[in-house]
Structures are given as structure tokens and as C-alpha cells.
Amino acid sequence: MNKTELIEHIAKQADISKAAATRALEALIGGVKTTLKKNGSVAIAGFGTFAVTKRAARTGRNPRTGDAIKIKAAKVPKFRPGKALKDAL
């Protein structure tokens, strides 16, 4: 399912227009992004938790040349599914 299909699904299930569903989805995504930028986490009961984790610096390989390269430490978003979502699958 892509973003357009998700918007159509939200509009149909909530009995709202596609424009309203688009605004709702954009608001959700914006809220999650803003919270993660502040190193917070977003927990949605029955669905899961979005959080930021730190990935340590490491040595990698350039696939073209095989040379060793340094990869900087980074903050990465993670999603941990909730029990209800796991059980549904």
C-alpha cells in the first residue's frame, strides 16, 4: 500500500473526503517527525512505537574499490511493533 492508497482507505473508513484524509495523514506524519527530531518517541497503543536510536561509527567497505571507509555515527528512526500488531500478523 502506498500513500495514495492509504489516504483512500482512511477516507473510506472514516467517511471523510480525500482532502481531509490527506490533511490528517500529513498531520500524523508531521507530528511523528517533529517528536523524533527532538529525540522523543511516539507510542500508538495497539500499533507500535516510533523512536530514535543511535548507530555507532563503524568501518565499511567501498563496494567498487574494496577500500575501507569510515562511516560516521548517526541517529536513525526505528519502529517497534506493539503486541496487537504482532498478534494480527
Contacts in CASP RR format, 6 or more apart in sequence:
PFRMAT RR
TARGET T0000
AUTHOR 0000-0000-0000
METHOD contacts of the structure
MODEL  1
MNKTELIEHIAKQADISKAAATRALEALIGGVKTTLKKNGSVAIAGFGTF
AVTKRAARTGRNPRTGDAIKIKAAKVPKFRPGKALKDAL
1 9 0 8 1.000
3 25 0 8 1.000
6 25 0 8 1.000
7 18 0 8 1.000
7 21 0 8 1.000
7 22 0 8 1.000
7 25 0 8 1.000
8 18 0 8 1.000
8 21 0 8 1.000
10 16 0 8 1.000
10 21 0 8 1.000
10 24 0 8 1.000
10 25 0 8 1.000
11 17 0 8 1.000
11 18 0 8 1.000
11 20 0 8 1.000
11 21 0 8 1.000
14 21 0 8 1.000
14 24 0 8 1.000
16 24 0 8 1.000
31 42 0 8 1.000
32 42 0 8 1.000
32 50 0 8 1.000
35 41 0 8 1.000
35 42 0 8 1.000
35 50 0 8 1.000
36 42 0 8 1.000
36 50 0 8 1.000
36 51 0 8 1.000
36 52 0 8 1.000
36 77 0 8 1.000
39 52 0 8 1.000
39 75 0 8 1.000
40 51 0 8 1.000
40 52 0 8 1.000
41 49 0 8 1.000
41 50 0 8 1.000
41 51 0 8 1.000
41 52 0 8 1.000
42 49 0 8 1.000
42 50 0 8 1.000
42 51 0 8 1.000
43 49 0 8 1.000
46 82 0 8 1.000
46 83 0 8 1.000
46 84 0 8 1.000
46 85 0 8 1.000
47 81 0 8 1.000
47 82 0 8 1.000
47 84 0 8 1.000
47 85 0 8 1.000
48 79 0 8 1.000
48 80 0 8 1.000
48 81 0 8 1.000
48 82 0 8 1.000
48 85 0 8 1.000
49 79 0 8 1.000
49 80 0 8 1.000
49 82 0 8 1.000
50 77 0 8 1.000
50 78 0 8 1.000
50 79 0 8 1.000
51 77 0 8 1.000
51 78 0 8 1.000
51 80 0 8 1.000
52 75 0 8 1.000
52 76 0 8 1.000
52 77 0 8 1.000
52 78 0 8 1.000
53 75 0 8 1.000
53 76 0 8 1.000
53 78 0 8 1.000
54 73 0 8 1.000
54 74 0 8 1.000
54 75 0 8 1.000
54 76 0 8 1.000
55 73 0 8 1.000
55 74 0 8 1.000
55 75 0 8 1.000
55 76 0 8 1.000
56 73 0 8 1.000
57 70 0 8 1.000
57 71 0 8 1.000
57 72 0 8 1.000
57 73 0 8 1.000
58 70 0 8 1.000
58 71 0 8 1.000
59 68 0 8 1.000
59 69 0 8 1.000
59 70 0 8 1.000
59 71 0 8 1.000
60 68 0 8 1.000
60 69 0 8 1.000
60 70 0 8 1.000
60 71 0 8 1.000
61 67 0 8 1.000
61 68 0 8 1.000
61 69 0 8 1.000
62 68 0 8 1.000
62 69 0 8 1.000
END
